[in-house]
Structure formats: C-alpha cells, structure tokens
Amino acid sequence: MPAHDHAMMMAMGHAHHHGAMPGMYGPYPASREASGTAWQPQVAEHSGVHLVRGAWMVMVHGQAGLAWDRQGGPRGDTKVFSDNMVMALATRPAGPGTLGLRVMSSLEPATTGKQGYPLLLQTGETADGVRPLVDRQHPHDLFMELAGVYRVTLGERSLFVYAGLPGEPALGPPAYMHRFSGSEIPETPISHHWLDSSHITYGVLTLGAVAGGWKLEASSFRGREPDQDRWNLERPKLDSHSFRASWNPAPAWALQASYGRLASVEQLEPGTDVDRTTLSAMWDGSRPGRRWQTTLAWGRNRARPGETLDAALLESAITLRDRHTLAGRIERARKDELFEAPDPRAGRPFTVGKASLTYRYDFWRTTHLSVGAGALGSVAFVPDAIQDAYGERPLSGMLFARARLR
C-alpha cells in the first residue's frame, strides 16, 4: 500500500474511533481542525452531519439564531436580528495526496442588515463606505469561505497548500464562531479585530507543514477587510503576509503564536498598515455527558503610522447532559475608534472592558438537530473620560433562540 494511502487509512480509522472524518491538513482526526487552517484541541467535538459519497467524505454543519438585542446606556439601541451560517467540508484521495474543499456561507447581509446589530464598544469596518461602524457588529459576507486544499502525507507528517477566495490566513486563533468556547455566546467579542477578524479574506494562499503535534504555516493574503457590499466576491490581492506556529502538546490542548503584516486594513484609513501579533491557548475538558472548552487569547495591533493597542480575552463554555449550556467571556481592549470628529476624543485610545454571561436550554433534540433558547447579560466597563457617552456601567442583554446541526 502506498504511504499516503496507508496514512489515510490510519487517519480514517482514528477518526472513526473519535466520531469524526480524517483531517484535511494532516494524518489525524478532523476534530483537531477549526476555521481556515487553525487548530483546536483534538478531543473537541466536531459537530455536524457526516456523509460518505463515493470517494468523498463530507461534513455539513450549520446554525441559525434569532435574537432580541437591547444594549444599554446613552449609546445603546434595540434590534431583532438573525445570525446564521452553513458550511460544508469534503475530502477525497487525489493522485499522490488528498484534495479538500471548504465552503461557508451566511445570509446575515439580509437577516442582520448592513448596519449590523447593536453591540457596545465594538469597532471595525463600515456599513456605507463613509462612516465607521461603532457600537455595532457588522454582518458577515454571503461568501465566508470558498477554499481548496491539497495535502501530501509522508508517514506521520504532511505538507499542504490552501487557497481561498475568500479564505482565512494563518493568523490568530480559530474564529470565535468555530471554537466551542466562543460560539455558545451569541455576541461577537469586542476583541475580534485584534484576534480573528481576518477569517474572511478575499485572497489567501497558505503553505503549511505538519509533524505530529506541530504545524508551521506561512500565508500571503489581502490585508483589506471586506467592504460594505456583503453580497459579492471582492478582487483578490496578495499584499500582506503572516506566519503561525501551532502546537497541540496533548489531545486536550491547542496553542498558537502568530504574526502578520496587514496592508491598508481599514477601507476608511487606506494609508494605515497594521502589524498584528497574537497568542492563544485552548483547553478542552470534554467527556461523556459534558462538553467543556476554555480559550485565553491576546492580540496586539501596531498601526503604521499610529498607536500600538492590545486586547485580551478569556472565555469558557460548558454543556451538561446535552441540554444545559453556560458560557462566559471577559475582555479588555484599548481602542481609538470609539469617537468621530469633531468630538475632541476622536482618535484617542481608551481602555475598555466587558463581561458577558449566557445560558441556553436545548428543549428539542433529534439525531442531527438541536433547538434551544436562552438569555445573555453583559456589563461594559469604561473610563471616567467617556462615561458621559456610555454611562458608568451600562448593562445590556439578549433573548435568543438557536437551531444547530449536530
């Protein structure tokens, strides 16, 4: 048996033991993989519908939520919106290696709208190409990932190439909606643009090597974040680069360190580049009857020209008896986009924070679908200098329902 076929058979056997398909980037179960080419702990559950169609092994995953959002304080707002996404992964032998395809899409441009949803202290991107979005979370694009992968396995090692339009470069931890600790909290982290905002990038080419629990990657990609037109495919441009080292020292752990130089990141500030550095650690304590994951992450954006700003995040989620999910997140970020001219505070950095806690009960479950409802409460922390705009400790909340493939 050729070496790559033998490795594929071993990976399929190991994957079957863990209830997952083989990995797309190496000879291990796909449970180790998350968004783009990022890793999570190998013992993490890889939820979705798994299919075999001829030579293809396919996994389909998706979720849709409906939320009533009330953000407090003078800058708060209220809105009903839906966040949603569907993704499909497929792999098959091809020549001396393995071919993989990744597709992910969202209808948030319609169900959330161009202005996104209210979220105190959130910054990044634009709704109209003229003004920045502040205290709101932008919708995701219709096309979140359209990517192909080719991998060659050499015993317990592998080499791969990943290309996407859009795709995700080797930069940061898994995107928050792809890690269990983050996906169970129905609001986007305010540190998103320090850690994992490049998960939708129009033009990505990544080369990677895997050896056991190690993975080294280098990416060339377009540094500009998506524009306000969320329905189209944007023109690729490989003007930025990044490097990432990932290490899974044990099945319950996933560590990464990454650095990227992003050209002209913000559409409204085309002359500003960003050097981004991230560190993260993920731990998964899942066992029969309990799913539990915790993520600690730090990111630094050094604008050129501009400020050097840091953000940090700690989040954890646990599901008990397949019904009760409790999740929490604490964040701290230093932001300089909270005010626009002519406010004299425009461009000044302020250290802000947020703490959120959520509970969901899944009241209906079938073999491949779960439906639940829950509530989220959060408190924002702002310095004295901006309390006239936000209030002293603004409180916010959400009521939500969610359906998910499992």
C-alpha positions in Angstrom: 0.0 0.0 0.0 1.5 3.5 -0.9 2.5 5.5 2.1 -0.2 8.2 1.6 -2.9 5.6 1.3 -1.7 3.8 4.4 -1.7 7.1 6.3 -5.2 7.9 5.1 -6.5 4.6 6.2 -4.9 5.1 9.7 -6.4 8.6 9.9 -9.8 7.2 8.9 -9.6 4.5 11.5 -8.6 7.0 14.2 -11.3 9.4 13.0 -14.0 6.7 13.2 -12.9 6.0 16.7 -13.5 9.7 17.7 -16.6 10.0 15.5 -15.0 12.4 13.0 -13.7 12.5 9.4 -10.0 12.5 8.7 -8.1 15.7 9.0 -7.8 17.9 5.9 -4.2 19.1 6.6 -2.6 16.0 8.2 -3.0 12.4 9.3 -5.1 13.0 12.3 -8.9 13.3 13.1 -10.6 16.3 11.7 -11.7 17.2 15.3 -8.3 19.0 15.5 -9.3 21.4 12.8 -11.4 24.6 13.2 -11.7 27.7 11.0 -9.4 28.0 7.9 -6.2 26.1 8.7 -6.4 26.8 12.5 -6.2 24.0 15.1 -8.3 23.4 18.2 -7.8 20.6 20.8 -8.2 17.2 19.2 -10.7 16.0 21.8 -13.1 18.8 20.8 -16.3 17.7 19.4 -16.7 18.1 15.6 -20.4 18.5 15.3 -22.3 18.2 12.0 -23.7 15.7 9.7 -21.1 13.2 8.3 -21.6 11.6 4.9 -19.7 9.3 2.6 -20.4 9.8 -1.2 -18.2 7.6 -3.3 -14.6 8.6 -2.7 -15.7 11.8 -0.9 -16.0 12.1 2.9 -18.3 15.1 3.7 -19.2 17.0 6.8 -22.1 19.6 6.8 -22.6 22.0 9.7 -24.9 24.9 10.2 -26.7 27.0 12.7 -29.2 29.9 12.8 -30.2 32.1 15.6 -32.9 34.7 16.3 -32.1 37.4 18.9 -33.7 40.3 20.6 -30.8 42.6 21.5 -31.0 45.5 23.9 -27.8 47.5 24.5 -28.0 49.9 27.5 -26.6 53.3 28.2 -26.8 56.5 26.2 -25.3 54.8 23.1 -27.4 51.7 23.4 -30.0 50.5 20.9 -32.5 47.7 20.4 -32.9 45.4 17.4 -34.2 41.9 16.4 -31.8 40.1 14.1 -30.6 36.7 12.9 -27.1 35.4 12.8 -26.6 32.3 10.7 -24.1 30.2 8.7 -23.8 26.9 6.9 -20.6 25.2 5.9 -19.5 22.0 4.1 -16.1 20.2 4.1 -15.2 17.5 1.7 -12.1 15.4 1.2 -11.0 12.6 -1.1 -7.8 10.9 -2.3 -6.4 12.6 -5.4 -3.2 11.4 -7.1 -0.3 11.1 -4.5 -2.3 13.2 -1.9 -5.7 14.3 -0.7 -7.9 17.0 -2.1 -10.1 19.1 0.3 -12.8 21.6 -0.4 -14.3 24.1 2.2 -17.4 26.2 1.6 -19.1 28.5 4.1 -21.9 31.0 3.6 -24.2 33.3 5.6 -27.4 35.2 4.9 -26.6 37.8 7.5 -26.5 40.6 4.9 -30.3 40.2 4.7 -31.1 38.9 8.3 -28.9 41.4 10.2 -28.6 44.2 7.6 -25.8 46.5 6.5 -25.8 48.3 9.9 -25.3 45.1 11.8 -26.6 44.7 15.3 -26.1 46.9 18.4 -23.0 45.9 20.4 -21.5 48.4 22.9 -17.7 49.1 22.4 -17.5 47.2 19.2 -15.5 48.8 16.4 -14.3 47.8 12.9 -15.4 48.0 9.2 -18.1 50.2 7.7 -21.8 50.0 6.6 -21.7 52.6 3.9 -18.1 53.2 2.9 -18.2 56.7 4.5 -18.5 56.3 8.3 -17.1 53.6 10.6 -19.3 51.2 12.5 -19.1 52.0 16.2 -21.1 50.3 18.9 -22.4 47.9 16.3 -21.3 44.5 14.9 -21.1 44.2 11.1 -22.8 41.3 9.3 -20.7 38.6 7.7 -20.5 38.3 4.0 -22.6 35.9 1.9 -19.4 34.1 1.0 -17.4 33.5 4.1 -15.1 30.8 2.7 -14.6 29.2 -0.7 -11.3 27.3 -0.4 -9.4 24.4 -1.8 -6.7 22.3 -0.1 -4.2 19.8 -1.4 -2.1 17.7 1.0 0.6 15.1 0.6 1.2 12.8 3.6 4.6 11.4 4.4 4.1 8.9 7.3 3.0 11.0 10.3 4.0 14.2 8.5 2.3 16.2 5.8 2.7 19.2 3.5 -0.3 21.2 2.3 -1.3 24.2 0.3 -4.5 26.1 1.0 -6.1 28.7 -1.3 -9.2 30.7 -0.8 -11.4 33.4 -2.3 -12.4 34.2 0.4 -10.4 32.2 2.9 -8.6 32.6 6.2 -4.8 33.2 6.5 -2.6 31.7 9.2 -3.1 34.4 11.7 -4.7 34.2 15.1 -6.7 31.5 17.0 -9.8 29.8 15.4 -12.5 32.3 14.6 -14.9 32.8 17.5 -17.9 31.1 15.8 -15.7 28.0 15.2 -14.5 27.5 18.7 -17.0 26.0 21.2 -16.0 28.4 23.9 -16.9 31.4 21.7 -19.8 30.0 19.5 -22.0 29.5 22.6 -22.0 33.2 23.3 -24.5 34.9 20.9 -22.5 38.2 20.5 -19.1 38.9 18.9 -16.1 39.6 21.1 -15.1 43.3 21.2 -11.5 42.0 20.8 -12.5 40.4 17.4 -10.3 42.8 15.3 -7.3 42.1 17.4 -7.5 38.3 17.2 -9.5 36.6 14.4 -11.1 39.3 12.1 -9.1 38.0 9.1 -11.3 34.9 8.9 -13.0 36.4 5.8 -10.2 37.5 3.5 -10.5 37.9 -0.3 -7.4 36.3 -1.5 -5.4 33.8 0.6 -2.5 31.4 -0.2 -1.1 29.4 2.6 1.7 26.8 2.7 2.0 24.5 5.7 3.9 21.6 7.2 2.6 19.2 9.9 4.8 17.0 12.1 2.9 15.2 14.9 1.6 17.9 17.2 3.3 20.7 15.4 2.2 22.9 12.5 4.1 25.7 10.8 2.4 28.0 8.2 3.1 31.0 6.1 0.4 33.0 4.2 0.2 35.6 1.6 -3.2 37.4 1.5 -5.1 40.6 1.0 -4.9 42.8 4.1 -8.0 44.9 3.5 -11.1 43.8 5.4 -14.4 43.2 3.5 -16.2 46.3 2.3 -19.8 47.3 2.8 -21.1 45.2 -0.1 -21.7 41.9 1.6 -23.2 40.0 -1.3 -20.3 39.9 -3.8 -16.8 38.4 -4.3 -14.1 41.0 -4.0 -10.9 41.2 -6.1 -8.0 39.3 -4.5 -4.7 40.9 -3.8 -1.7 39.3 -2.1 -0.2 42.4 -0.4 0.1 41.1 3.1 1.8 38.1 4.9 1.6 36.2 8.1 3.3 33.3 9.9 1.8 30.9 12.5 3.2 28.2 14.7 0.7 25.8 16.3 1.4 23.1 18.9 -1.0 20.6 20.3 1.1 19.1 23.1 -1.8 16.8 24.3 -5.2 15.9 22.9 -6.9 18.5 25.3 -4.6 21.4 24.4 -4.1 23.7 21.4 -1.5 26.6 21.5 -0.6 29.1 18.7 1.5 32.1 18.2 1.2 34.2 15.0 2.4 37.4 13.4 1.0 39.3 10.4 1.7 42.5 8.5 -1.6 43.7 7.0 -1.6 46.3 4.3 -4.3 49.0 4.3 -6.6 47.1 6.6 -9.4 49.6 7.0 -11.3 50.9 4.0 -11.7 54.4 5.7 -8.0 54.6 6.6 -6.2 53.3 3.4 -2.8 54.7 4.4 -2.6 52.8 7.6 -1.0 49.3 7.8 -1.1 47.1 10.9 1.4 44.7 12.4 -0.7 42.1 14.3 0.7 39.6 16.9 -1.5 37.0 18.6 -1.0 34.3 21.3 -3.7 31.9 22.4 -4.2 28.7 24.4 -7.3 26.5 24.2 -8.1 23.7 26.6 -10.9 21.1 26.2 -12.2 19.2 29.2 -15.0 17.3 27.4 -16.0 13.8 28.5 -19.2 11.7 28.1 -22.1 13.8 29.3 -20.1 17.0 29.4 -18.6 19.3 26.8 -16.3 22.0 28.1 -13.8 24.3 26.5 -11.9 27.4 27.6 -9.9 29.9 25.5 -7.4 32.5 26.6 -6.1 34.9 23.9 -4.1 38.1 23.5 -3.6 40.3 20.5 -1.7 43.4 19.6 -2.3 45.8 16.7 0.5 48.1 15.9 -0.7 50.7 13.4 1.9 52.2 11.0 1.5 55.1 11.5 -0.5 55.2 14.7 -0.9 53.6 18.1 0.0 50.2 19.5 -3.1 48.8 21.0 -3.6 45.5 22.9 -6.7 43.3 23.6 -7.2 40.2 25.8 -10.0 37.7 26.1 -10.9 34.8 28.4 -14.0 32.7 27.6 -15.4 29.4 28.6 -18.4 27.3 27.8 -19.8 24.1 29.3 -22.7 21.9 28.2 -24.1 19.4 30.7 -26.4 16.4 29.9 -26.6 17.6 26.3 -29.2 20.2 27.4 -27.8 23.0 29.6 -25.1 25.3 28.3 -23.5 28.0 30.4 -20.9 30.3 28.9 -19.0 33.4 29.9 -16.5 35.9 28.5 -14.3 38.6 30.0 -12.5 41.1 27.7 -10.2 44.1 27.8 -9.2 46.2 24.8 -7.6 49.5 24.2 -9.5 51.2 21.4 -9.0 54.5 19.4 -12.1 54.3 17.2 -14.9 55.0 19.7 -15.4 58.6 18.7 -15.5 60.5 15.4 -14.6 64.1 14.6 -15.5 66.8 15.6 -15.5 65.1 19.1 -12.2 66.1 20.6 -11.8 62.5 21.8 -11.6 61.2 18.1 -8.5 59.1 17.6 -7.7 59.0 21.3 -7.2 55.5 22.8 -9.3 54.3 25.7 -9.1 51.1 27.7 -12.5 49.5 27.9 -13.8 46.1 29.0 -16.8 43.8 29.0 -18.1 40.8 30.9 -20.8 38.6 29.5 -22.7 35.5 30.8 -25.2 33.4 28.9 -27.4 30.3 29.5 -29.2 28.2 26.9 -31.5 25.3 27.3 -31.9 22.9 24.3 -35.5 21.8 24.6 -35.7 19.7 21.4 -33.0 17.4 20.0 -33.0 14.8 17.3 -30.2 12.8 15.8 -28.9 15.7 13.7 -30.7 18.8 15.1 -30.9 20.7 18.3 -33.1 23.7 19.1 -32.8 25.8 22.2 -33.5 29.2 23.8 -31.6 31.3 26.3 -30.6 34.7 27.6 -27.4 36.8 27.8 -26.5 39.6 30.1 -23.4 41.8 29.9 -21.8 44.8 31.6 -19.4 47.2 30.0 -16.5 49.0 31.8 -15.4 52.4 30.5 -13.0 55.0 32.0 -14.3 58.2 33.5 -13.4 60.3 30.4 -16.1 58.6 28.3 -18.8 57.9 30.8 -20.8 60.9 29.6 -21.2 58.9 26.3 -21.7 55.4 27.6 -22.8 55.7 31.2 -20.9 54.4 34.3 -21.6 50.7 33.9 -24.0 50.2 31.0 -25.9 46.9 31.2 -27.1 45.0 28.1 -28.9 41.8 27.3 -30.2 39.4 24.7 -33.0 36.9 24.5 -32.4 34.3 21.7 -33.3 31.0 20.1 -30.9 28.8 18.2 -31.1 25.8 15.9 -28.0 23.8 15.1 -27.0 20.8 13.1 -25.3 18.2 15.2 
